[in-house]
Amino acid sequence: MTTVGRRPALTPRHLTRTGERLSFVYLERCLVHRDANAITAEDADGTTHIPSATIGTLLLGPGTRITHQAMSVLGETGAAVAWVGEHGVRYYAGGRALTRSAALAEAQAAKWANPRTRLAVARAMYRLRFPDEDPAGLTRQELLGREGRRVKDCYREHAARTGVPWRGRRYTPGDFTSGDAVNQSVTAAAQCMYGIAHAVVASLACIPALGFVHSGHELSFVLDIADLYKTEIGIPVAFDVAAEDDQDVGARTRRALRDRINQTSLLDRCVDDIKALLLPNATAGSTAVDPDTDRVVLHSDGGRQVHAGCNHAESDGPNSDEVFW
């Protein structure tokens, strides 16, 4: 009888491309185990088989337990695993990234290192948030000023829509109850959006600390991405919750935002937006820029890249295929 432990590990040729996978699979209150090259999710209703090579990122919500064999097959097939709150609204910890490629991380670092491209990405982020405005030519200070005015307008708009009194943003770090009900709801929504963004950034192997709008914090890029959806999703949900009742605002906001995230497929949208911001000229199937490509190369002179795993001694020439290791 063949045991799971004796099955050979899969090679990159057997793996499903990220673009063909289910970007995110969320499980909660179940036991996750392995059956051949699939994972199984077992709960009171039965057992569900999920081919591991079709998973981009597995989000483990409350009440989940996962076995070593399940983690083994997920690692073999290149799936990412993240431990999150209900429906991903909080990010607690994560394993390997969704992708084996460094394309997005390298593109992020390159754009961040150049002040001009760093500003260009910040403008592109503003354009995603407020598509009715053209931020071309705006300085950083002008971007911050316009963003501040748009957010204030958003607060006033939803206060008028819901009838919730709005006296301005009031939040004391570390003291959630210091604000009124609507401010507590806005804070809870922001925390949930940070969790969503963190899960996606980690899954794509991006660099959380290299932000294009925020700076100086280990999660600067996470804050950048979370803010893309603040006025469209986070603030409206917060005011809707505050308009219903002023009791248990934090928990109700998290549940309402969880449902809205599911309805809008926000996780998949985050993936697409990050790729568009960091690799705007990427074309499907292009190995030079494709963030799903699984390959290792070496830096050479003049910005060139050469094959890894080969001996590049001068006597053998630059195109030698001799295996180095």
N, C-alpha and C positions, 0 to 999 in steps of 0.2 A: 504493500500500500504506500502510495506516495504521500509524504507529509508536506505541509506548507513550508517547513524550514528547509527542505531539500530542493525546492523549486529554484531554478536559476533566476538570477536577477535580470530585469529587463534592461535592454540597451537603449540609447537615445533614438535609434531607428524604430523602436517599437512604440515610442511615445506619441501621443496625440498632440498636434500643435495647439498652442494656447488659444488661438482664434477659433478652433473647432471644439473647445471644451465648454462645459458649463462654467461660467466665470466664477460663481460662488454657489456652494451648496451649504445650506444651513440645517443643522440638526440640534435637537434638544431633547432632554429626558429619555435617553436611550443608551444602550450599550453598543459601541462600535467595535466590530471585530473584522476578521478577514476570512474570505472564502475564495481560494485560488487567487486570481488577480483582481478581485472585486472586494470592496468593503461591504459589510452588512450593518444595518442599523436595526436593532431589536428593541421593541417596546411592547406594551401590553396588547397592541393590535396585530403583532406579528413581526416578521423579518423582511426588510427591504434590501435588495442587492443593488449596489451602485458600482459600475465599472470604474476602478480607480483612475484609469487613464483618461476618463472623460471629465475629471474634476479639475478645475483651476485652483480654487481655494476652498478648503473645508472649514466652515465656521462652526465651532463647537459651542453651543449655548448652554444655559443652565441645565443641570441634571444629567449631563453626558459623561460617560466613562469610555475610555478608548484603550484597547489592548496594544501590547508591544508589536504583535504581528500586523495589526492594522496600520500602525505608524510605519512599519517596515515597508509595506507595499505602497503606501502613499509616498514615502521617500524614493522608492525605486521608480515610480512613475512621474516624479517631479511635481507632485501636488503640494501646495502650501497648506499649512494648518494654523488656525488662529483660534484662541480661546476668547470668547466674547460674551457680552451680555445678551439679553433677549433680542433676537433678530439683528445682532451685530451693533446695537446702539452703544456698546462700550467695548473697548479693546483692552484685554488684560495681558495677553502674552501671545507670542507667535513662534513658529518654527522657521523652516526654510522659506525662501521666497517662491512665488508662483513660477517665475521664469528662471532659467539657467543662464540667461544672457545678461551682460552688463550694459547693454545698449542704452537703456533708459537712465541708469545711474551715470554713465559716462556723458550722455547728452545733458543731463541735469547739471553735472559738475562743470562742463564746458560752458554752458549758458550762464551759470552762476558766476564763474570766474571772470567773465568779461562784463564790465559795467554797462556797456551798450546793449548786449543781449539780455542781461539781467533786467534792464528797464523794459526791453521789448516784451519779455515774458510777463512782467507786471502789467503792462498795457493790455496784453492778450487776456490776462485774467480779468481785468476790469471789463473788457469787451464781452467776455462770457457772462459776467454778472449783469451788465447793463447793455444789452445789444442795441438799444436805441441811441446810444452815444458812440462817437468816434473818439477814442483817446489818443489818436496819433498826434505826436508833437507835444503832448503834455509832460511836464516835469514830474518828478516823484511827489513834490509837495502839492502840485495841482491835482494829481491823482488822489492823494490822501484827502484833500479838501473836498473834491467831488464825491468821493466815496462816503465821507462823513455826512454830507448833505443828503445823499440818496438814502442812507440808512435812517437818518432822522425822519425823512419824508415817509419811509416805509413804516416806521413806528406810528406816526400820526395817521397814516392811511388805515392801518389795521385797528387802531384805537377807535377811529370813526366808524369803521365797518362793524366792529363787534360791540361798541358801546362801552368798552373798558376804559376807565380813566387812565390817562398816561401823563405822568409828571416828570418824565425823563428817566434815563437809564441809571439805576442805583444798584451797585453791587459791591460788596465788601469781600475781597478774597478770603476764603476760609470760613465765612459766616453766611451760609446759604439763606438763613431766615431773616437776614437784616433788611431785605427788600420786601416790597409788597408782593401780592400774589402774581401779578403779571411779570414783575422783575424776576421772581423765582422761576417762573415758567420759561422766560427767555434764557436764564442761566442754565436750566436743565436741558433745554433744547440745544444750546451751544455745546455743552459737554457731550451730548449724544452725537452731534455732528463731528466733534473731534474724534470720537471713537470710531465712527464710520470711516473718516478720512485716514486715520492711523492704520486701520486694518488694510485698506486698499494700498496705501503707500508702502507698507511693509510687504504686502503680497507681490508688488511689482518690483521689489528690490531697489526702490528709489531711496534717496538719502534724506531722512526726516529733518535733519538739522539745516539743510541748505535751502532756505526760503528765498523767494523773490520779492515778497512784500514784507513779511515778518523777518526778523533777524535776531541773532543772539541767544536763541533758545534751542534746545535739543529737538524740538518738534516744530520748528519754524515752517517747514514745508507742509506739514500736516495742518497747521493753522491756515496757511494759504489756501489749501484745497477745501477745507471745511467752510471757509468764508465764501466760496463760490456759490453756495446754496443757502446762504443765510437769509437773504431777503425773499427768496422764492419759496423756501420750505420751512426753515427754522422759525422765523419770526411769525408767519401766519399761523402755524400750528400752536405756537406759544400763546398767542392772543385768543385762539379758539378755545384752548383749554382754560385759560383764565376767565373767559366769559361764561363758562359753564358753572364754575364753583371755585371758591378760594381754599378748599380743603384738599390736602394730599396732592398739591400741585406738581411736585417733582415726579412722583411715580406716574401720575396720569399723563404728564407731558411725555415721558419716555415711552409709554405705551402708544400714545397717539402718534408720536414721531416714528415709532417702529412700524405702525401700519402704513403711514404715508411713504416711508422708505420702500416698503414692499410694493405699494401701488405704483410708484413712479420708477421702479427698477433703478434706484439711485446708485447701487453698488456698481452695476454695469456702466452706468453713465460716468461715474468717477473714473473708471478705467479708461474709457474712451477720451475723456477730457484731459487726463494726465498725458496720455500718449500724444494727443493733438498739441498740447503745450510744449512738450519736450522734443518731439520728433514730428514737426508739422509737415515735413516733406517726405515722410516715410511712405513707401509704396509696398503694397502686398507682394510678398515673395522676394523682396530685395534683401539679400543676406548682408548687405553693407549697413543697413539701418534697421532691419527687422528685429524688434525687441523679443521675438520668440525664437530666434536662432540659437541653437546650442552648439557653440564652438569656442575653441581657445586659440588665440593667436599671440604672437610676440611683437612688441614694438621694435621697429627698425628705424633707420635714418630717414629724414625727409617726410615724416608722417606716415611712412609705409608700415604695413603689418605683414608678417610672414608666418608660415605654419609653425605651430608648436609641436612638440614631440619628435622633432627632427634635429639632427646635428648640423649646426650652421657654421662649422669651422671653415675658415677661409679656403683651405685646400679642397674642400668638397663643393665649394660654390654655394651661392645663395639659394639655389633651388633643390638642394639635396633632399632626398626622401629617406635618408638613413634614420632609422628609429634611434632616438637619443637615450631612451630609458627602457 
